[in-house]
Amino acid sequence: MKACIVGAGAIGGWIAGLLADAGWEVSLFARGTTLAAYRAHGLRVRRGGAEKVYRLAASDCAEDLPKPDYAIIGAKGQSIPDLAPAIAALLAPQTSVVPAINGIPWWFFQVPEIPLSGLALASVDPAGAIARAISPERVIGCVVHASAWMGEPGVIEVQGEDRLIFGEPSGASSARCETLAKALAGSTVSPVVSPDIRLAIWTKLWGNMAMNPLSVLTGATTGAMLDDPGVCELVRMMMLEMKALGARIGLALDMTPEGRMEITRKLGDFKTSMLRDVEAGRSIEIEPILGALVEIADRLDESVPNLRAVLGLVRVREAAIRS
């Protein structure tokens, strides 16, 4: 099988290594210093002090790469509209597209007979570029439960690996999802095929849609934020607002905010990926993670004052950082 990783940063590079270990032919669509590092030194993946180097085809021109069976998007959600033409150029008739991204993806409501079916999210696909490039039937949903960081171009530091969840947006079973899961069986990650990938995406977002943006505003670790009674209460209120949204669109969550926050505590005291991106001068994925929720709330006429306020604050904070 052939796979192309589009946006081969930390998560994309990590997945590239997993699939290369499974014997797949893997190529990388990358740009700038990351592409230069891959060409000069290969993809370098580090776990626990050990490093493995993968020599893979890499280019910033999609036409130069093999047509894949799976195009796996590892870029941050806010970057995908700009990558849409390159993704379109990669696609062959058999190519499935797997967005391994955080937040609400552009295809989330492109499923028949669901609440808000057909809703196009301007927060994640402002001009419709992604929807024009990738037809809904190509999409395989994906949720990443892992932590990786690119401390220097081309070098992936794997900090934690748990699960990769795949699923058809419709909930149907499919050979293409099983093929992905089978390839990763026995690797350092547990592959799962979910009958409700939309709920899996919603559940993961419930865990990070508060902590990530609040870390940008505070500059604090997760433990420090949850130890503060005021911040902890804000997290709880944001989670309750998202939980109410989920109930309106058929994505009910059966956990309490307190229960989910306890899971976060058990993961240790760490910097969120969004805070790390701010510190590294990268753009942040605030629109897929929080902007989409406010857009959904507006469509449902649901009051979400805490989500809306934090979104506004982070937008202002990011603008100030970049000015």
Long-range contacts (C-beta under 8 A, 24 or more apart in sequence): 1-25, 1-69, 1-70, 1-179, 1-183, 2-26, 2-27, 2-66, 2-67, 2-68, 2-69, 2-70, 3-27, 3-68, 3-69, 3-70, 3-71, 3-72, 4-28, 4-29, 4-65, 4-66, 4-68, 4-70, 4-71, 4-72, 4-90, 5-29, 5-72, 5-74, 6-71, 6-72, 6-73, 6-74, 6-75, 6-83, 6-86, 6-87, 6-90, 7-73, 7-74, 7-75, 7-76, 7-79, 7-80, 7-83, 8-34, 8-38, 8-43, 8-58, 8-74, 9-34, 9-74, 9-75, 9-76, 9-150, 10-74, 10-148, 10-149, 10-150, 10-156, 10-157, 11-74, 11-100, 11-144, 11-146, 11-148, 12-72, 12-73, 12-74, 12-75, 12-100, 13-43, 13-45, 13-74, 13-148, 13-150, 13-154, 13-156, 14-45, 14-146, 14-148, 14-156, 14-158, 15-72, 15-74, 15-100, 15-164, 16-43, 16-54, 16-56, 17-43, 17-45, 17-52, 17-54, 17-156, 18-184, 18-187, 18-188, 18-189, 19-183, 19-184, 20-54, 20-56, 21-187, 22-183, 22-184, 22-187, 24-183, 25-66, 26-54, 26-56, 27-56, 27-57, 27-58, 27-59, 27-65, 27-66, 27-68, 28-56, 28-57, 28-58, 28-59, 29-58, 29-59, 29-60, 29-62, 29-65, 29-83, 29-86, 29-90, 30-58, 30-59, 30-60, 31-60, 32-60, 32-153, 33-153, 34-150, 34-153, 34-154, 35-59, 35-60, 36-153, 37-152, 37-153, 37-154, 37-155, 38-154, 40-154, 41-154, 42-154, 43-154, 43-156, 44-154, 44-155, 44-156, 45-156, 45-158, 46-155, 46-156, 46-157, 46-158, 47-158, 47-188, 62-86, 62-87, 62-89, 62-90, 63-89, 65-90, 67-91, 67-92, 67-95, 68-92, 68-95, 69-94, 69-95, 69-96, 70-95, 70-96, 70-97, 70-98, 70-140, 70-176, 70-180, 71-95, 71-96, 71-97, 71-98, 72-97, 72-98, 72-100, 72-142, 73-97, 73-98, 73-99, 73-100, 73-101, 74-100, 74-101, 75-101, 76-101, 76-102, 76-277, 76-282, 76-283, 76-285, 76-288, 77-101, 77-102, 77-103, 77-105, 77-124, 77-285, 77-287, 77-288, 77-289, 78-124, 78-283, 78-284, 78-285, 78-286, 78-287, 78-288, 79-283, 80-106, 80-124, 80-125, 80-130, 81-125, 81-126, 81-127, 81-129, 81-130, 82-129, 84-129, 84-130, 84-132, 84-133, 84-134, 85-129, 85-133, 87-130, 87-133, 87-134, 88-132, 88-133, 88-134, 91-134, 91-138, 95-138, 96-138, 96-139, 96-140, 96-176, 97-134, 97-138, 97-139, 97-140, 98-139, 98-140, 98-142, 98-166, 98-180, 99-139, 99-141, 99-142, 100-142, 100-144, 100-164, 101-142, 101-285, 101-288, 102-144, 102-204, 102-205, 102-208, 102-273, 102-285, 102-288, 102-289, 103-205, 103-209, 103-285, 103-287, 103-288, 103-289, 103-292, 104-201, 104-205, 104-288, 104-289, 104-292, 104-293, 104-296, 105-139, 105-141, 105-201, 105-288, 106-130, 106-131, 107-131, 107-134, 107-136, 107-139, 107-141, 107-169, 108-198, 108-201, 108-292, 110-136, 110-139, 110-169, 111-136, 111-169, 111-170, 111-198, 112-170, 114-198, 114-249, 114-250, 115-248, 115-249, 115-250, 116-249, 116-296, 116-299, 116-300, 119-296, 119-299, 121-292, 121-295, 121-296, 122-295, 123-287, 123-288, 123-291, 123-292, 123-294, 123-295, 124-287, 124-288, 124-291, 124-292, 136-169, 139-169, 140-166, 140-167, 140-168, 140-174, 140-176, 140-177, 140-180, 141-166, 141-167, 141-168, 141-169, 141-194, 141-197, 141-198, 141-200, 141-201, 142-166, 142-167, 142-197, 143-194, 143-197, 143-200, 143-201, 143-204, 145-204, 146-189, 147-273, 149-276, 158-188, 161-188, 161-189, 162-189, 162-190, 163-189, 163-190, 163-191, 163-192, 164-189, 164-190, 164-191, 164-192, 165-191, 165-192, 165-193, 165-194, 165-197, 165-200, 166-191, 166-192, 166-193, 166-194, 166-197, 167-193, 167-194, 167-195, 167-196, 167-197, 167-200, 168-197, 169-197, 169-198, 171-195, 171-196, 171-197, 198-251, 199-251, 202-246, 202-251, 202-253, 203-253, 205-242, 205-289, 205-293, 206-239, 206-242, 206-243, 206-246, 206-253, 206-260, 207-260, 207-263, 207-264, 208-272, 208-289, 209-238, 209-242, 209-289, 209-290, 209-293, 209-307, 210-234, 210-235, 210-238, 210-239, 210-310, 211-235, 211-264, 211-272, 212-272, 212-273, 212-274, 212-275, 212-289, 213-274, 213-286, 213-289, 213-290, 213-310, 213-311, 213-313, 213-314, 214-310, 215-271, 215-272, 215-274, 215-275, 216-274, 216-275, 216-278, 216-284, 216-286, 216-314, 216-317, 216-318, 217-310, 217-313, 217-314, 217-317, 219-275, 221-269, 221-270, 221-271, 222-264, 222-265, 222-267, 222-268, 222-269, 222-270, 222-271, 222-272, 223-265, 223-268, 223-269, 223-270, 224-269, 226-261, 226-264, 226-265, 232-261, 234-306, 234-310, 235-261, 236-261, 237-306, 238-306, 238-307, 238-310, 241-297, 241-302, 241-303, 241-304, 241-305, 241-306, 241-307, 242-293, 242-304, 242-307, 244-302, 245-293, 245-296, 245-297, 245-300, 245-302, 245-304, 248-300, 248-302, 249-296, 249-300, 278-318, 278-321, 283-318, 284-314, 284-318, 286-311, 286-314, 286-315, 286-318, 290-314
